[in-house]
Every structure is written in structure tokens, then in C-alpha cells.
Amino acid sequence: MDLSGRSALVTGGASGIGRAIAMDFAEHGARVLVADLDEQSGAELASSIGGTFRKADVSRREDCRALVHAAMDELGGVDILVNNAGLQHVAPIEEFPEERWEYLIRVMLFGAFYLTRYAIPRMYEKGWGRVINISSVHGLVASPYKSAYVAAKHGLNGLTKTIALEAAEKGVTVNAICPSYVRTPLVDRQIADQARVHGISADAVVRDIMLAPAARKQLLEPGEVAAYVTFLCSDAAAGITGALQVIDGGWTAR
């Protein structure tokens, strides 16, 4: 899969899934702009892959607009947009902090809308583009105490389908990736916390708590998601659009 000559903007690119995607894009020849709130890690990654970095809070419309403008100036445009930035907060609905709920929605849904809104006109002009939204298995099913995250990811899946229908005749595909738990620094911390609280091993947390609904009792690796994203950005995937691509170890097969 050759992405030579393509320019990519990856949000939440300093660690985890976003980092793996940025690295895989660069390995396949793309020029990459990494966006994240973590300036040190993001800048180090960008330097290591020959890309560029911009600090941004994608919950802010102004930051999203500035990111796309930076990509225009430094990369000549955005051929590939990966809306990956995300975060989690766990609380019952009656205790969920209102400001936190709104922030999660703004990062994972509003941010994806803003960035796509600003980037897609240039894709239309070129007659080629890829928008990849990193959703979740929780965009398809729900778990308790994650109302903001589940709502944002369900909304992101709906946004994906809608824009795919609008963009289909203009050379632009729009898809979502819906993974189950991926081994990232955030998930590793959750595993350690639950192991301590429940007095069980880390392996037991993954097998019996996190992946209880899944048939395959293993965390996904960031590289597995990145490989799927890179494929969707290739010309071989030109016929795939409006799809919710599930990588969940059989979670939703039940």
C-alpha cells in the first residue's frame, strides 16, 4: 500500500492508536501532521517520522480550523483525515459531571465534525480523499457508567454514514473503525487500577472483566488498528465507504 504523495492529519497522535497510525502512514510514504495536547510526545514522534506537530484541543472550533490551515501550509492540504482524539470518564449518570460530559462530546463528536467540515472541501477539489473516524465497539453497543463516551461514539458512527453518502460521488470515502479494548497507556492504567481494586491479576482483569463479552480474550494492539486504517486509505479500498469496520474479537457476534 503506497501512500507516497499523500498528506495526512492525525489527531490524538502522540500516543496509543494515533501514534501507531502516524507511524504506519509515514512508513507507507505519507507526510504526516500529528496533532495532540501532549506537546513533548507529539513533537518527538513527528520528528522521528519526518512529520510535523501542532498542539491542538479539538474540542475548540478555532483549533480545528487552525489545524487544517497548518496542514494546507505545511503539507499542501489534507488528503487523509484521521479523527482519533478521545478520552474516557466513568460515572453513573446521576453523578456524571456536566462539564466533563460536554467536553467528551466536544472532543469526540464536535471535533470530528469541525475537522471534516474544514478539510473536505479540498478533498472534493482534488477528487480524492479519505476520512477515518476512530470509533469504538461502544459505538455499536453500550456499557454502564460510560454515557458520554458511548453517546459520542454512537454519534460519530452516524456522522460517518451521513458524510459518506454526501461524499461518495466526489472521490472521498468516509469510514469508522470500531475496535474493542486496545493496549494503550490509558487502558494499561485501567487494568492496573482494576487489578488492585478487585485483588486479581492483570490477565484476569482483561479476560474476566474487560473482555467478558468477547470471544477472543486478548487486547488488540495499536498496530492492528493502524494496519486497517492504512488499508482503508489505499486505492484498493476505494469501494469501501460508510462502513463501520469492527475489530472486536467477536464481541458483537453474540
FIZATOR-873147 format. One record per residue (C-alpha): x, y, z. Coordinates in steps of 0.2 Angstrom, whole numbers, padded with zeros to 4 digits, always signed. Layout:
residues N
XYZ...
end
This chain:
residues 254
+0000+0000+0000+0009+0016-0006+0004+0032+0001+0018+0042-0007+0012+0060-0011-0002+0059+0001-0004+0071+0016-0012+0065+0032-0018+0074+0048-0020+0063+0063-0027+0069+0079-0023+0062+0096-0007+0056+0088+0005+0057+0102+0002+0040+0109-0008+0024+0108-0019+0021+0092-0015+0038+0085+0004+0036+0087+0003+0019+0078-0007+0026+0064+0005+0041+0061+0020+0029+0061+0011+0017+0049+0007+0031+0037+0025+0038+0037+0031+0020+0034+0020+0019+0018+0026+0036+0012+0013+0048+0018+0018+0065+0025+0010+0067+0042+0004+0081+0053+0002+0075+0071-0010+0084+0082-0011+0082+0101-0012+0091+0118+0004+0082+0123+0017+0093+0115+0033+0084+0120+0027+0067+0115+0019+0073+0099+0034+0083+0094+0046+0069+0097+0035+0057+0087+0034+0069+0072+0052+0072+0072+0055+0053+0072+0044+0050+0057+0049+0066+0047+0032+0074+0050+0026+0090+0059+0017+0093+0075+0004+0105+0081-0003+0107+0098-0022+0107+0097-0038+0105+0108-0050+0098+0095-0065+0102+0106-0061+0120+0101-0068+0126+0084-0053+0138+0082-0040+0125+0085-0048+0113+0072-0048+0127+0059-0030+0131+0063-0025+0113+0061-0032+0112+0044-0024+0128+0039-0007+0122+0045-0009+0106+0035-0013+0117+0020+0003+0127+0023+0015+0114+0028+0008+0098+0018-0001+0106+0004-0018+0100+0010-0026+0086+0019-0028+0070+0009-0031+0059+0024-0040+0065+0040-0040+0053+0055-0051+0059+0069-0044+0049+0083-0043+0061+0098-0053+0054+0113-0054+0052+0131-0065+0042+0144-0074+0046+0160-0083+0033+0170-0098+0038+0182-0116+0034+0184-0127+0046+0175-0134+0055+0191-0116+0059+0196-0108+0062+0179-0100+0080+0180-0110+0090+0167-0094+0099+0161-0085+0083+0159-0099+0076+0149-0100+0090+0137-0081+0090+0135-0080+0072+0130-0094+0075+0117-0085+0090+0110-0068+0081+0108-0075+0065+0100-0090+0072+0090-0089+0090+0088-0071+0089+0084-0073+0076+0071-0087+0087+0063-0076+0103+0063-0061+0095+0056-0071+0086+0042-0080+0102+0038-0064+0112+0036-0054+0098+0027-0066+0090+0015-0069+0104+0003-0050+0102-0003-0053+0084-0005-0068+0087-0016-0057+0099-0027-0044+0085-0029-0057+0072-0032-0048+0061-0019-0049+0059+0000-0050+0048+0015-0059+0052+0032-0056+0039+0045-0065+0041+0062-0059+0030+0076-0075+0025+0084-0077+0010+0096-0086-0006+0099-0095+0006+0111-0102+0015+0096-0112-0001+0092-0116-0007+0110-0116+0001+0127-0108-0002+0144-0114+0006+0160-0106+0022+0168-0099+0027+0151-0114+0038+0145-0103+0052+0137-0091+0040+0128-0105+0029+0122-0116+0043+0116-0101+0052+0107-0096+0036+0098-0114+0032+0093-0115+0050+0086-0098+0048+0077-0104+0032+0068-0120+0042+0062-0109+0056+0056-0098+0044+0047-0113+0037+0037-0120+0053+0033-0104+0061+0026-0100+0045+0017-0117+0047+0007-0113+0065+0003-0095+0062-0002-0097+0046-0012-0098+0054-0029-0083+0066-0026-0069+0053-0024-0069+0054-0005-0073+0039+0006-0078+0040+0025-0077+0026+0037-0076+0022+0055-0066+0009+0064-0074+0001+0079-0061-0008+0090-0064-0016+0107-0051-0013+0120-0034-0009+0113-0017-0010+0123-0014+0009+0126-0006+0018+0140-0024+0023+0146-0030+0005+0145-0015-0001+0154-0018+0011+0169-0036+0005+0169-0030-0013+0170-0019-0009+0185-0032+0000+0194-0045-0014+0192-0032-0027+0197-0029-0018+0213-0047-0015+0217-0053-0032+0214-0037-0041+0220-0034-0051+0204-0021-0052+0191-0020-0041+0176-0023-0055+0165-0039-0059+0175-0045-0041+0173-0043-0042+0154-0051-0059+0152-0065-0059+0165-0070-0040+0166-0064-0030+0151-0066-0044+0138-0080-0054+0146-0092-0051+0131-0078-0055+0118-0074-0072+0111-0056-0068+0109-0049-0064+0126-0034-0053+0121-0032-0035+0120-0029-0028+0102-0013-0020+0099-0012-0002+0091-0003-0009+0076-0018-0020+0072-0029-0004+0071-0016+0006+0061-0015-0008+0048-0033-0007+0045-0033+0012+0044-0019+0011+0031-0028-0001+0021-0044+0010+0020-0033+0024+0014-0027+0014-0001-0034+0014-0018-0038-0004-0015-0051+0001-0003-0060+0014-0014-0076+0005-0014-0077+0004+0005-0087+0019+0012-0100+0022+0025-0094+0007+0034-0092+0003+0052-0077-0008+0052-0077-0019+0068-0061-0026+0076-0068-0033+0092-0063-0051+0094-0081-0057+0092-0089-0045+0105-0103-0040+0094-0106-0058+0086-0116-0063+0101
end
